[in-house]
């Protein structure tokens, strides 16, 4: 009898504990639902659109795209329902790995930072979007959903790219400026060390540009500079760098050289191109150019040192035989070639 009473007491205690747990679980679910409602109201105030991914056992089982997705993507919510792979196919191929990595981290329950990536709009245009996801967990702490805000940041990206470009390029000619020149020169010097090649730095100064500027004015002078910049660009490879570093001074970086012959050929071609009649001068012959050349690693491996030595060689040409070129190394040799005629 006493054994039966003890068993009943144990059952009653167990039932009471289960009821207490059930009450706590109900309170937890109520708290989750209240938090979810507040959260979704907050999301509704954000410019963009909201998507929701349902998660079961660590896998995404469905995705709902909210109102506003058509404005950003060109596709209506029903289009995404009809084709579950539509979103992934819209992601720019170069950005898909980053998007997949973000999704996998969310499914593992990791908090992630907003991700900017490109999508292909239905009209064929390329757009930048910012994907800001937030995890929602159930009462047991498991990932049940994650919501994301998709915002079109194309305009902001475009403005940022323009600002970045402006900070690294000459506003008149569009060429690299001194800052970008040194950055690129540093990179090719590092690559040349690995590849055991040389890098040539050509310092170009236009001949007789000041008289043109003084006689015809700065507006025409600017046109001449732009035309000269275009001619220099026309004589180099896509992998080379042309920079404007002063009023009528330019620097050309030629990576992947084996010796002096490649740089010599480019210098000759630039000088010849600069001697042709200028459209900006109504067919008159404009300024030519004098070029000094330094070679890495022969003349050093520091970017500024190479530019300085090429500049020194250019001034030697200016003071001796204009419209020609010389290597800095020839100035330091007791007996060696002098300036080269174009």
Rosetta blueprint (number, residue, H / E / L):
1 X L
2 X H
3 X H
4 X H
5 X H
6 X H
7 X H
8 X H
9 X H
10 X H
11 X H
12 X H
13 X H
14 X H
15 X H
16 X H
17 X H
18 X H
19 X H
20 X H
21 X H
22 X H
23 X H
24 X H
25 X H
26 X H
27 X H
28 X H
29 X H
30 X H
31 X H
32 X H
33 X H
34 X H
35 X H
36 X H
37 X H
38 X H
39 X H
40 X H
41 X H
42 X H
43 X H
44 X L
45 X L
46 X L
47 X L
48 X L
49 X E
50 X E
51 X E
52 X E
53 X E
54 X E
55 X E
56 X E
57 X L
58 X L
59 X E
60 X E
61 X E
62 X E
63 X E
64 X E
65 X E
66 X L
67 X L
68 X L
69 X H
70 X H
71 X H
72 X H
73 X H
74 X L
75 X L
76 X L
77 X H
78 X H
79 X H
80 X H
81 X H
82 X H
83 X L
84 X L
85 X L
86 X H
87 X H
88 X H
89 X H
90 X H
91 X E
92 X L
93 X H
94 X H
95 X H
96 X H
97 X H
98 X H
99 X H
100 X H
101 X H
102 X H
103 X H
104 X H
105 X H
106 X H
107 X H
108 X L
109 X L
110 X L
111 X L
112 X L
113 X L
114 X L
115 X E
116 X E
117 X E
118 X E
119 X E
120 X E
121 X L
122 X L
123 X L
124 X L
125 X L
126 X E
127 X E
128 X E
129 X E
130 X E
131 X E
132 X E
133 X E
134 X E
135 X E
136 X E
137 X E
138 X L
139 X L
140 X L
141 X L
142 X L
143 X E
144 X E
145 X E
146 X E
147 X E
148 X E
149 X E
150 X E
151 X E
152 X E
153 X L
154 X H
155 X H
156 X H
157 X H
158 X H
159 X H
160 X H
161 X H
162 X H
163 X H
164 X H
165 X H
166 X H
167 X H
168 X H
169 X E
170 X L
171 X L
172 X L
173 X L
174 X L
175 X L
176 X E
177 X L
178 X H
179 X H
180 X H
181 X H
182 X H
183 X H
184 X H
185 X H
186 X H
187 X H
188 X H
189 X H
190 X H
191 X H
192 X H
193 X H
194 X H
195 X H
196 X L
197 X L
198 X E
199 X E
200 X E
201 X E
202 X E
203 X E
204 X E
205 X E
206 X E
207 X L
208 X L
209 X H
210 X H
211 X H
212 X H
213 X H
214 X H
215 X H
216 X H
217 X L
218 X H
219 X H
220 X H
221 X H
222 X H
223 X H
224 X H
225 X H
226 X H
227 X H
228 X H
229 X H
230 X H
231 X H
232 X H
233 X H
234 X L
235 X L
236 X L
237 X L
238 X L
239 X L
240 X L
241 X E
242 X E
243 X E
244 X E
245 X L
246 X L
247 X L
248 X L
249 X E
250 X E
251 X E
252 X E
253 X E
254 X E
255 X E
256 X E
257 X E
258 X L
259 X L
260 X L
261 X H
262 X H
263 X H
264 X H
265 X H
266 X H
267 X H
268 X H
269 X H
270 X H
271 X H
272 X H
273 X H
274 X H
275 X L
276 X L
277 X E
278 X L
279 X H
280 X H
281 X H
282 X L
283 X L
284 X L
285 X E
286 X L
287 X L
288 X L
289 X E
290 X E
291 X E
292 X E
293 X E
294 X E
295 X E
296 X E
297 X L
298 X L
299 X L
300 X L
301 X L
302 X L
303 X H
304 X H
305 X H
306 X H
307 X H
308 X H
309 X H
310 X H
311 X H
312 X H
313 X H
314 X H
315 X H
316 X H
317 X H
318 X H
319 X H
320 X L
321 X L
322 X L
323 X L
324 X E
325 X E
326 X E
327 X E
328 X H
329 X H
330 X H
331 X H
332 X H
333 X L
334 X L
335 X L
336 X L
337 X L
338 X L
339 X L
340 X E
341 X E
342 X L
